[in-house]
Amino acid sequence: MKKCKFIYLAMLGVFAVSTAQALPYDQKYWNQKLQIEPFRLPLPPVGYQVEYIDLNGDGKPDAIKSVTVNDTPILWLDDDGNMKEGDIEGDMINDCLLIDRNKDGIYGGQGDLIIDWVDTDDDGKADMQIVIEYPEKNTGEVWPNGHYMIMRDLDKDNIFNYINWNDFSLRCWDKNGVCDFYEDYSGQTMFMKIHTSTYDIKDLRLNWENPFLFYDEDGDGLTEMAIRFVDSPKIKDRSKPSNSYVNRQLEGRIDWVSMAVDLDNDNGPGNEFDFDFTIGFQGKGFDYTDQVHKVNNLRGMPEADKFFMDPRYRQLTEFLYPDHKSAKEMIFKRGEWSRVNFVYDEDDDCGRWERVEFYDPLDPFKIGWKNGGIDNNKQSDAAGDRGEWDMDNSGKGKLYVGKFDGRLHLYGAEWGCWRIDQNANYYQGWDRMWMGMDRQPGKFGTVKYTDKDDNGFFDYIEYDLDGDKKFEMTIDLKALGLDDRCELIDISTFKYKDYTSMMKKMSKSMWKNAMTAVQVAHKYNVQTLWYAKLMQALSVRQQYNNGYWLQFYIYKDLEHTFMQKGDQEKLKQLTVAYYSGNWKSMLK
């Protein structure tokens, strides 16, 4: 036993000597510019003597001057009175970190980064984090020139903004896997953000994304619903550059909203974000300046204001924004909307933290970012989603499940378009350009829906399934003698369980109809084993997706059979059965 102990101590001695000998050659913090994530601010080099500053003359340190990676100067400000000599960094509870990125000797100026943690309820944990990023030069322009971002940690997981500590950049989109974002988008949380410098904003209580709300409806630490409120800065002087923020100011009025929902609640580790549809509202919106949220402990010591080019944010006692509780009331009761947008993720490949990204009511066949097609928005899916647009808000944001396809649709939409990506080959990342996802199909199927009789429900469906950009099949529900009207769904009072119940009901109905279609196929001696893969449904999502496609394949096979026989009566009966969702009529 003594021999073993001696060997162990000898090994420790060798390790200590080896480490000591290595110090003169490598005294920097170990995790700098490695091929692994730099999760924390690198500590100063071994042996570096930090400088303590007593700002208020009470004999205790209030600030630490130090350096980090690449000898970048940093300044820690103690806002909770617990800093002491011997500390080499501040705390992430109620302190503020200023990084002099351009090494000009000014810590909170042009080119610099500020991270401020605030314990608003005195529980010993930060509940808020404010990040301010200044561009190298004062351009007066918005994106990408600066950031002003406030995160509220409502689920107490201590996760806030994600910073790349190798270059001190705000990296809100960095992630593990498909959508496990390092930024705190998961759970019950929220942020407020604008892409500009604070000194160009007149009222720092307001913001552009104000706020972005994330709802953890089942308490699993993941997000099942997200609501994004936007206060769009209005251009005051058309003669000045539109990108000049000095020429644009926040008005305390939300004029753009999106609500995204994971209908089947199938998110989980490895699939953290799986929103199925988004509904959005545009128009005059609503004034939110009465939505006041008091903030405690943001004010740091006044003596530290001299380090900030714009210390106004540290002097705030409140922020103005609609919160998780008031959000839906603001949207549906206070909002004045002139347009409603809808998108459904039919290929189920959306891994964004925000929403299924909207399509635009443009050309069904043009494809590519800024090419004038429905995927004109670079953050939208090149193919795979279904967009619908109510350009006069005649439907007031209500939905319905169409009898003709068993799917969820936007009531009041003048038209809609589904660009088919059946196998999700053209995956929708959070941004197809930046993430290298700018692949797009050369050919794609397209289905267009139109409300020709202007009653709020689609009654005219056109198909281009061979991708030649010409509709080869047209279905007129009125000509078939079918009533296009459906039961309306009012989501203004929905709780999350109402969404999941709606999805389960829709999927169950889709699958039930598919199984009846199989019976019809067997009745007319149409072989269904070709579709064995589609006849398996292991989830709510598969019932919905496989049920739709199984019905469509059987419908077209039966159509072919009746055409071969020249049975026009059966052809009409089949078409009516399929587009009315009444397969049972074919079993009589």
C-alpha positions as CSV (number, residue, x, y, z in Angstrom):
1,M,0.0,0.0,0.0
2,K,2.9,2.4,0.9
3,K,4.6,1.5,-2.4
4,C,1.4,2.4,-4.3
5,K,1.1,5.7,-2.4
6,F,4.7,6.6,-3.2
7,I,4.2,5.9,-7.0
8,Y,1.1,8.0,-7.0
9,L,2.9,10.9,-5.3
10,A,5.8,10.5,-7.7
11,M,3.4,10.7,-10.6
12,L,1.9,13.9,-9.2
13,G,5.4,15.3,-8.9
14,V,6.2,14.6,-12.5
15,F,3.0,16.2,-13.6
16,A,3.7,19.3,-11.5
17,V,7.2,19.6,-13.0
18,S,5.9,19.1,-16.5
19,T,3.2,21.7,-16.0
20,A,5.6,24.2,-14.4
21,Q,8.1,23.8,-17.3
22,A,5.3,24.4,-19.8
23,L,4.1,27.7,-18.2
24,P,6.7,30.0,-19.8
25,Y,5.7,28.8,-23.3
26,D,1.9,28.6,-22.8
27,Q,0.5,30.9,-20.0
28,K,-2.8,31.8,-21.7
29,Y,-6.2,30.4,-20.8
30,W,-6.5,26.9,-22.2
31,N,-9.7,27.3,-24.4
32,Q,-8.7,29.9,-27.0
33,K,-9.4,29.5,-30.7
34,L,-9.7,25.7,-30.4
35,Q,-11.9,23.6,-32.5
36,I,-14.4,23.3,-29.7
37,E,-17.0,25.8,-28.4
38,P,-15.6,28.7,-26.3
39,F,-18.4,28.6,-23.7
40,R,-16.9,31.2,-21.4
41,L,-14.9,34.4,-21.3
42,P,-11.2,33.3,-21.3
43,L,-9.5,34.2,-18.0
44,P,-6.4,36.4,-18.0
45,P,-3.0,34.7,-18.5
46,V,-1.4,32.9,-15.6
47,G,0.4,35.5,-13.4
48,Y,-1.4,38.5,-14.9
49,Q,-2.1,41.1,-12.2
50,V,-5.5,42.6,-12.5
51,E,-6.2,46.2,-11.4
52,Y,-8.8,47.0,-8.8
53,I,-10.6,50.4,-8.9
54,D,-12.5,52.0,-6.0
55,L,-15.1,54.2,-7.8
56,N,-17.0,55.5,-4.8
57,G,-14.1,56.0,-2.3
58,D,-15.3,53.5,0.3
59,G,-12.1,51.6,0.3
60,K,-13.5,48.5,-1.5
61,P,-13.0,47.5,-5.1
62,D,-15.9,48.4,-7.5
63,A,-14.3,47.4,-10.7
64,I,-11.6,45.1,-12.2
65,K,-9.5,46.0,-15.1
66,S,-8.1,42.9,-16.8
67,V,-7.4,41.3,-20.2
68,T,-8.8,38.3,-22.0
69,V,-8.0,36.5,-25.3
70,N,-5.7,38.4,-27.7
71,D,-4.8,40.8,-24.8
72,T,-8.2,42.4,-25.3
73,P,-8.9,44.8,-22.4
74,I,-12.0,44.2,-20.3
75,L,-13.7,45.9,-17.4
76,W,-15.8,44.2,-14.8
77,L,-18.2,46.5,-12.8
78,D,-19.5,45.3,-9.5
79,D,-23.2,46.2,-9.2
80,D,-24.1,44.2,-6.1
81,G,-21.3,45.2,-3.7
82,N,-19.6,41.8,-3.3
83,M,-16.4,42.3,-5.3
84,K,-13.2,41.8,-3.3
85,E,-9.5,41.9,-3.8
86,G,-8.3,38.6,-5.1
87,D,-11.1,38.2,-7.5
88,I,-10.0,38.0,-11.1
89,E,-13.5,38.3,-12.6
90,G,-16.9,39.6,-11.7
91,D,-20.0,37.6,-11.2
92,M,-22.8,36.7,-13.6
93,I,-25.5,37.7,-11.1
94,N,-25.6,41.5,-10.8
95,D,-22.4,42.7,-12.5
96,C,-21.5,44.2,-15.8
97,L,-18.8,43.3,-18.3
98,L,-17.4,45.8,-20.8
99,I,-15.1,44.5,-23.6
100,D,-12.8,47.0,-25.4
101,R,-12.8,45.0,-28.6
102,N,-10.9,47.6,-30.6
103,K,-8.4,48.3,-27.8
104,D,-8.8,52.0,-28.0
105,G,-8.9,52.4,-24.2
106,I,-12.6,53.1,-24.1
107,Y,-14.6,50.2,-22.7
108,G,-18.2,51.1,-23.6
109,G,-17.7,52.9,-26.9
110,Q,-17.7,52.3,-30.6
111,G,-16.7,48.8,-31.5
112,D,-17.2,47.5,-28.0
113,L,-19.4,44.9,-26.4
114,I,-21.3,45.2,-23.1
115,I,-23.0,42.3,-21.2
116,D,-25.0,43.3,-18.1
117,W,-26.5,40.7,-15.7
118,V,-29.3,41.8,-13.4
119,D,-30.9,40.0,-10.5
120,T,-34.3,41.7,-10.5
121,D,-35.9,39.8,-7.6
122,D,-32.9,39.5,-5.2
123,D,-32.9,35.7,-5.3
124,G,-29.1,35.4,-6.0
125,K,-29.6,34.6,-9.7
126,A,-29.7,36.8,-12.7
127,D,-33.1,37.1,-14.2
128,M,-32.2,39.5,-17.0
129,Q,-29.2,40.0,-19.3
130,I,-28.7,43.0,-21.5
131,V,-26.3,42.9,-24.4
132,I,-25.2,46.0,-26.3
133,E,-22.9,45.8,-29.3
134,Y,-21.6,48.9,-31.0
135,P,-20.2,49.0,-34.6
136,E,-16.7,50.2,-35.2
137,K,-18.0,53.5,-36.6
138,N,-21.2,55.5,-36.0
139,T,-22.9,54.9,-39.3
140,G,-26.4,55.8,-38.1
141,E,-27.7,52.7,-40.0
142,V,-29.5,49.6,-38.8
143,W,-28.5,46.0,-39.4
144,P,-25.8,44.9,-39.1
145,N,-24.6,48.0,-37.2
146,G,-25.1,47.2,-33.6
147,H,-27.4,45.3,-31.2
148,Y,-29.5,46.2,-28.2
149,M,-30.9,43.0,-26.7
150,I,-32.6,42.2,-23.4
151,M,-33.3,38.6,-22.3
152,R,-35.5,37.6,-19.4
153,D,-34.8,34.3,-17.8
154,L,-38.4,33.3,-16.8
155,D,-37.8,29.6,-16.3
156,K,-34.7,30.1,-14.1
157,D,-32.3,28.0,-16.2
158,N,-29.6,30.7,-16.2
159,I,-29.2,30.5,-20.0
160,F,-29.0,33.9,-21.8
161,N,-27.3,35.2,-24.9
162,Y,-24.6,33.2,-26.6
163,I,-21.3,34.9,-27.2
164,N,-18.4,33.6,-29.3
165,W,-15.6,34.4,-26.9
166,N,-12.9,33.9,-29.6
167,D,-14.0,37.1,-31.4
168,F,-16.6,38.6,-28.9
169,S,-19.5,38.4,-31.4
170,L,-23.2,37.8,-30.6
171,R,-24.0,34.4,-32.1
172,C,-27.8,34.0,-31.6
173,W,-28.0,31.2,-34.2
174,D,-25.1,28.9,-33.1
175,K,-26.5,25.5,-32.2
176,N,-25.9,21.8,-31.5
177,G,-27.5,19.5,-34.1
178,V,-30.5,20.7,-36.0
179,C,-32.0,23.2,-33.6
180,D,-30.6,22.9,-30.1
181,F,-29.7,26.6,-30.0
182,Y,-27.2,27.9,-27.4
183,E,-29.2,31.1,-27.2
184,D,-32.0,30.8,-24.7
185,Y,-35.0,30.1,-27.0
186,S,-36.1,26.9,-25.3
187,G,-38.6,26.8,-22.4
188,Q,-40.6,29.7,-20.9
189,T,-38.4,32.7,-21.9
190,M,-38.4,35.9,-23.9
191,F,-36.1,38.6,-25.4
192,M,-36.3,42.1,-26.8
193,K,-34.0,43.1,-29.6
194,I,-33.1,45.7,-32.2
195,H,-30.2,45.8,-34.7
196,T,-28.9,49.2,-34.0
197,S,-27.0,51.3,-31.5
198,T,-28.6,52.6,-28.3
199,Y,-27.6,56.2,-29.0
200,D,-29.8,56.2,-32.1
201,I,-32.9,55.1,-30.0
202,K,-34.8,57.9,-28.3
203,D,-36.7,55.7,-25.8
204,L,-34.7,52.7,-24.6
205,R,-37.8,51.3,-22.9
206,L,-39.1,50.3,-26.4
207,N,-37.7,47.8,-28.8
208,W,-38.1,46.4,-32.3
209,E,-38.8,42.7,-31.5
210,N,-40.7,43.7,-28.5
211,P,-40.8,41.0,-27.3
212,F,-40.2,37.6,-28.7
213,L,-42.1,35.2,-26.4
214,F,-41.4,31.5,-26.0
215,Y,-44.0,29.3,-24.2
216,D,-43.2,26.0,-22.5
217,E,-46.7,24.7,-22.3
218,D,-46.0,21.3,-20.9
219,G,-43.1,22.1,-18.6
220,D,-40.5,19.9,-20.4
221,G,-38.0,22.7,-20.8
222,L,-38.7,23.0,-24.5
223,T,-40.8,25.5,-26.5
224,E,-44.2,24.6,-27.9
225,M,-45.4,28.0,-29.0
226,A,-43.7,31.3,-29.9
227,I,-45.2,34.8,-30.5
228,R,-43.1,37.5,-32.1
229,F,-44.2,41.2,-31.7
230,V,-42.6,43.8,-33.9
231,D,-42.7,47.6,-33.5
232,S,-41.6,48.6,-37.0
233,P,-39.6,51.9,-37.0
234,K,-41.4,54.2,-39.4
235,I,-39.5,56.3,-42.0
236,K,-40.1,60.0,-41.2
237,D,-38.2,61.6,-44.0
238,R,-38.4,59.9,-47.4
239,S,-35.5,62.0,-48.7
240,K,-33.1,60.4,-46.3
241,P,-31.7,56.8,-46.6
242,S,-34.3,54.3,-45.5
243,N,-31.6,52.3,-43.6
244,S,-30.8,55.3,-41.4
245,Y,-32.1,54.7,-37.9
246,V,-31.8,58.4,-37.1
247,N,-34.6,58.7,-39.6
248,R,-36.6,55.9,-38.1
249,Q,-37.9,55.7,-34.5
250,L,-40.0,53.2,-32.5
251,E,-43.5,54.5,-31.8
252,G,-44.7,52.1,-29.1
253,R,-47.0,50.4,-31.5
254,I,-47.0,46.7,-32.6
255,D,-47.8,46.4,-36.3
256,W,-46.6,42.9,-37.1
257,V,-47.3,39.7,-35.1
258,S,-46.6,36.0,-35.7
259,M,-47.8,33.0,-33.7
260,A,-46.1,29.7,-34.3
261,V,-47.4,26.4,-32.7
262,D,-46.1,22.9,-32.4
263,L,-49.5,21.3,-33.0
264,D,-48.5,17.7,-32.3
265,N,-46.1,18.5,-29.4
266,D,-43.5,16.2,-31.0
267,N,-40.4,18.2,-30.0
268,G,-37.7,16.7,-27.9
269,P,-33.9,16.3,-27.6
270,G,-32.6,16.3,-31.1
271,N,-35.8,17.9,-32.3
272,E,-36.0,20.9,-30.0
273,F,-38.1,23.1,-32.4
274,D,-40.8,21.6,-34.5
275,F,-43.4,24.3,-35.2
276,D,-46.1,23.1,-37.6
277,F,-47.9,26.3,-38.6
278,T,-47.7,30.0,-38.2
279,I,-50.4,32.7,-38.4
280,G,-49.4,36.3,-38.7
281,F,-51.1,39.7,-38.6
282,Q,-50.2,43.0,-40.2
283,G,-51.8,46.5,-40.0
284,K,-52.2,49.4,-37.6
285,G,-51.9,47.0,-34.7
286,F,-52.0,48.3,-31.2
287,D,-50.4,50.7,-28.8
288,Y,-48.5,48.9,-26.0
289,T,-47.2,51.9,-24.0
290,D,-49.5,51.0,-21.1
291,Q,-47.8,47.5,-20.8
292,V,-45.3,48.6,-18.2
293,H,-42.9,46.2,-16.5
294,K,-40.9,47.5,-13.6
295,V,-37.3,46.4,-13.3
296,N,-35.3,46.4,-10.0
297,N,-31.6,46.6,-9.6
298,L,-30.7,47.6,-13.1
299,R,-29.2,50.9,-11.9
300,G,-25.5,50.5,-11.3
301,M,-23.5,53.0,-9.3
302,P,-23.6,56.4,-10.9
303,E,-19.8,56.7,-10.7
304,A,-19.5,54.0,-13.3
305,D,-21.5,55.9,-15.9
306,K,-18.3,57.5,-17.2
307,F,-17.3,54.2,-18.8
308,F,-20.4,54.1,-21.1
309,M,-20.8,56.1,-24.3
310,D,-24.5,55.8,-23.6
311,P,-25.3,55.0,-20.0
312,R,-29.1,55.6,-20.3
313,Y,-30.0,51.9,-20.3
314,R,-28.5,51.6,-16.8
315,Q,-30.8,54.3,-15.6
316,L,-34.0,52.6,-16.7
317,T,-36.6,51.5,-14.1
318,E,-39.1,49.9,-16.6
319,F,-39.5,48.4,-20.0
320,L,-42.7,48.6,-22.1
321,Y,-43.9,45.4,-23.9
322,P,-46.8,42.9,-23.9
323,D,-46.0,39.8,-21.9
324,H,-46.9,36.1,-22.0
325,K,-50.2,36.7,-20.2
326,S,-51.4,39.7,-22.2
327,A,-50.1,38.7,-25.6
328,K,-53.3,37.0,-27.0
329,E,-55.6,39.7,-25.7
330,M,-53.4,42.3,-27.4
331,I,-53.5,40.4,-30.7
332,F,-57.2,39.5,-30.9
333,K,-58.9,42.2,-28.9
334,R,-56.8,45.3,-29.2
335,G,-55.1,44.8,-32.6
336,E,-56.4,46.5,-35.8
337,W,-55.2,44.3,-38.6
338,S,-55.6,44.7,-42.4
339,R,-53.9,41.4,-43.5
340,V,-53.5,37.9,-42.2
341,N,-50.8,35.4,-43.3
342,F,-50.7,31.7,-42.8
343,V,-48.2,29.0,-43.5
344,Y,-48.2,25.2,-42.8
345,D,-45.1,23.1,-42.7
346,E,-46.3,20.2,-44.8
347,D,-42.9,18.5,-45.1
348,D,-42.3,19.0,-41.3
349,D,-38.7,20.1,-41.7
350,C,-38.8,23.5,-40.0
351,G,-36.1,23.7,-37.3
352,R,-36.2,27.4,-36.6
353,W,-36.6,28.9,-33.2
354,E,-39.0,31.5,-34.4
355,R,-41.7,30.0,-36.6
356,V,-42.5,28.3,-39.8
357,E,-41.4,31.2,-42.1
358,F,-44.1,32.8,-44.2
359,Y,-44.4,32.5,-47.9
360,D,-45.3,35.6,-49.9
361,P,-48.4,35.9,-52.1
362,L,-46.3,36.1,-55.3
363,D,-45.6,33.8,-58.3
364,P,-46.3,30.1,-57.6
365,F,-43.6,28.9,-59.9
366,K,-40.6,31.3,-59.5
367,I,-38.1,30.0,-57.0
368,G,-35.3,31.5,-55.1
369,W,-34.5,34.3,-52.7
370,K,-35.8,37.7,-54.1
371,N,-36.9,36.1,-57.3
372,G,-40.5,37.1,-57.0
373,G,-41.9,33.6,-56.1
374,I,-43.8,32.5,-53.0
375,D,-40.4,31.7,-51.4
376,N,-39.1,35.3,-52.0
377,N,-38.2,35.6,-48.3
378,K,-34.7,34.1,-47.9
379,Q,-35.8,32.6,-44.5
380,S,-38.7,30.6,-46.1
381,D,-38.5,27.0,-47.3
382,A,-37.7,26.7,-51.0
383,A,-40.3,24.0,-51.2
384,G,-42.4,22.0,-48.8
385,D,-44.7,24.6,-47.1
386,R,-48.2,25.8,-47.9
387,G,-48.9,29.5,-47.7
388,E,-52.3,31.2,-47.6
389,W,-53.1,34.9,-47.5
390,D,-56.1,36.9,-46.4
391,M,-55.2,40.4,-47.8
392,D,-58.1,42.3,-46.2
393,N,-58.5,40.4,-42.9
394,S,-62.0,39.4,-43.9
395,G,-61.6,36.1,-42.0
396,K,-60.4,37.8,-38.8
397,G,-57.7,35.1,-38.3
398,K,-60.2,32.2,-38.1
399,L,-59.3,28.7,-39.5
400,Y,-61.1,25.7,-40.8
401,V,-60.4,22.1,-41.8
402,G,-61.2,21.7,-45.5
403,K,-63.5,18.8,-46.5
404,F,-61.6,18.6,-49.8
405,D,-58.3,17.6,-48.2
406,G,-58.7,17.3,-44.4
407,R,-56.1,20.0,-43.7
408,L,-56.1,23.3,-41.8
409,H,-56.7,26.4,-43.8
410,L,-57.0,30.2,-43.3
411,Y,-60.6,31.4,-43.5
412,G,-60.9,34.5,-45.6
413,A,-57.8,33.7,-47.7
414,E,-58.2,34.8,-51.3
415,W,-55.7,32.2,-52.5
416,G,-53.0,29.8,-51.3
417,C,-50.2,27.7,-52.7
418,W,-48.5,24.5,-51.6
419,R,-45.1,23.8,-53.1
420,I,-44.6,20.1,-52.7
421,D,-41.4,18.6,-51.2
422,Q,-42.8,15.2,-50.3
423,N,-39.6,13.8,-48.9
424,A,-38.3,17.0,-47.3
425,N,-35.2,17.0,-49.5
426,Y,-34.9,20.8,-49.3
427,Y,-34.6,21.2,-45.6
428,Q,-35.6,24.5,-44.0
429,G,-32.8,25.6,-41.7
430,W,-33.1,28.9,-39.8
431,D,-31.7,30.7,-42.9
432,R,-31.0,28.8,-46.1
433,M,-28.4,31.4,-47.3
434,W,-26.2,31.8,-44.2
435,M,-26.4,28.1,-43.2
436,G,-25.4,26.8,-46.6
437,M,-28.9,25.5,-47.2
438,D,-29.5,27.4,-50.4
439,R,-30.3,24.3,-52.4
440,Q,-33.5,24.5,-54.3
441,P,-35.3,22.0,-56.5
442,G,-35.1,22.4,-60.3
443,K,-38.6,20.9,-60.5
444,F,-41.4,20.8,-57.9
445,G,-45.1,20.0,-57.8
446,T,-47.4,22.9,-57.1
447,V,-51.0,23.0,-55.8
448,K,-52.9,26.3,-55.9
449,Y,-56.1,27.1,-54.0
450,T,-58.5,29.9,-54.8
451,D,-61.7,31.2,-53.2
452,K,-63.6,32.0,-56.4
453,D,-67.0,32.8,-54.9
454,D,-65.4,35.0,-52.2
455,N,-67.1,33.3,-49.3
456,G,-63.9,32.7,-47.3
457,F,-63.5,29.1,-48.3
458,F,-61.4,27.6,-51.1
459,D,-63.5,26.1,-53.9
460,Y,-61.0,25.8,-56.8
461,I,-57.9,23.7,-56.7
462,E,-55.3,23.4,-59.4
463,Y,-52.5,20.9,-59.7
464,D,-49.1,20.9,-61.4
465,L,-47.6,17.6,-60.4
466,D,-45.1,17.2,-63.2
467,G,-43.3,20.4,-62.5
468,D,-43.8,22.0,-65.9
469,K,-45.3,25.2,-64.4
470,K,-48.6,24.5,-66.0
471,F,-51.7,23.3,-64.1
472,E,-52.7,20.0,-65.7
473,M,-55.6,19.2,-63.3
474,T,-58.4,21.5,-62.1
475,I,-61.1,20.8,-59.5
476,D,-64.1,23.1,-59.1
477,L,-66.0,22.1,-56.0
478,K,-69.0,24.1,-57.0
479,A,-69.2,22.4,-60.4
480,L,-69.2,19.1,-58.5
481,G,-72.1,20.3,-56.5
482,L,-70.1,20.4,-53.3
483,D,-70.6,22.9,-50.5
484,D,-67.2,24.5,-49.7
485,R,-68.3,25.9,-46.3
486,C,-66.8,24.3,-43.2
487,E,-67.0,24.8,-39.4
488,L,-64.9,27.8,-38.3
489,I,-62.2,27.5,-35.7
490,D,-61.7,30.6,-33.5
491,I,-58.2,30.4,-32.0
492,S,-58.4,33.7,-30.2
493,T,-59.2,31.9,-26.9
494,F,-57.2,28.8,-27.5
495,K,-55.0,27.3,-24.9
496,Y,-52.2,25.0,-26.0
497,K,-54.2,21.9,-25.2
498,D,-56.8,23.2,-27.7
499,Y,-54.2,23.2,-30.5
500,T,-53.0,19.7,-29.7
501,S,-56.6,18.5,-29.5
502,M,-57.3,20.1,-32.9
503,M,-54.3,18.4,-34.4
504,K,-55.2,15.0,-33.0
505,K,-58.8,15.3,-34.3
506,M,-57.6,16.4,-37.7
507,S,-55.0,13.5,-37.9
508,K,-57.4,10.9,-36.6
509,S,-60.0,12.0,-39.2
510,M,-57.3,11.9,-42.0
511,W,-56.2,8.4,-41.0
512,K,-59.8,7.1,-40.7
513,N,-60.6,8.4,-44.2
514,A,-57.4,6.7,-45.5
515,M,-58.4,3.4,-44.0
516,T,-61.8,3.7,-45.6
517,A,-60.1,4.6,-48.9
518,V,-58.2,1.3,-48.6
519,Q,-61.5,-0.6,-48.3
520,V,-62.8,1.2,-51.4
521,A,-59.7,0.2,-53.3
522,H,-60.1,-3.4,-52.3
523,K,-63.8,-3.3,-53.4
524,Y,-62.7,-2.3,-56.9
525,N,-59.7,-4.7,-57.0
526,V,-57.1,-2.0,-56.8
527,Q,-53.9,-3.3,-55.2
528,T,-52.8,-1.3,-52.1
529,L,-49.8,-3.3,-51.0
530,W,-47.7,-0.9,-53.2
531,Y,-48.4,1.7,-50.5
532,A,-47.5,-0.5,-47.5
533,K,-45.1,2.2,-46.3
534,L,-47.9,4.7,-46.2
535,M,-50.2,2.3,-44.4
536,Q,-48.0,2.5,-41.2
537,A,-48.6,5.5,-38.9
538,L,-46.7,5.5,-35.6
539,S,-47.5,9.1,-34.6
540,V,-50.0,11.9,-34.9
541,R,-47.8,13.5,-37.6
542,Q,-47.7,10.2,-39.6
543,Q,-51.4,9.8,-39.4
544,Y,-51.8,13.3,-40.9
545,N,-49.1,13.0,-43.6
546,N,-49.4,9.3,-44.6
547,G,-53.2,9.6,-44.4
548,Y,-53.2,12.4,-46.9
549,W,-50.9,10.8,-49.3
550,L,-52.5,7.3,-49.1
551,Q,-55.8,8.8,-49.9
552,F,-54.4,10.7,-52.9
553,Y,-52.6,7.7,-54.4
554,I,-55.7,5.5,-54.0
555,Y,-57.9,8.2,-55.5
556,K,-55.6,8.5,-58.6
557,D,-55.4,4.7,-59.0
558,L,-59.1,4.4,-58.8
559,E,-59.5,7.2,-61.3
560,H,-57.2,5.3,-63.7
561,T,-59.2,2.1,-63.2
562,F,-62.5,3.8,-64.0
563,M,-61.0,5.6,-66.9
564,Q,-59.8,2.3,-68.4
565,K,-63.3,1.0,-68.0
566,G,-64.8,4.2,-69.4
567,D,-67.1,4.4,-66.4
568,Q,-67.9,8.1,-66.3
569,E,-70.5,7.7,-63.5
570,K,-68.0,6.0,-61.2
571,L,-65.4,8.7,-62.1
572,K,-67.8,11.4,-60.9
573,Q,-68.8,9.5,-57.9
574,L,-65.1,9.0,-57.0
575,T,-64.2,12.6,-57.4
576,V,-67.2,13.7,-55.3
577,A,-66.3,11.2,-52.6
578,Y,-62.6,12.3,-52.5
579,Y,-63.2,16.0,-52.4
580,S,-66.0,15.8,-49.9
581,G,-64.0,13.5,-47.6
582,N,-66.8,10.9,-47.8
583,W,-65.2,7.7,-49.0
584,K,-68.0,5.7,-47.4
585,S,-70.3,6.7,-50.3
586,M,-68.1,4.5,-52.5
587,L,-68.9,1.5,-50.4
588,K,-72.6,1.5,-50.9
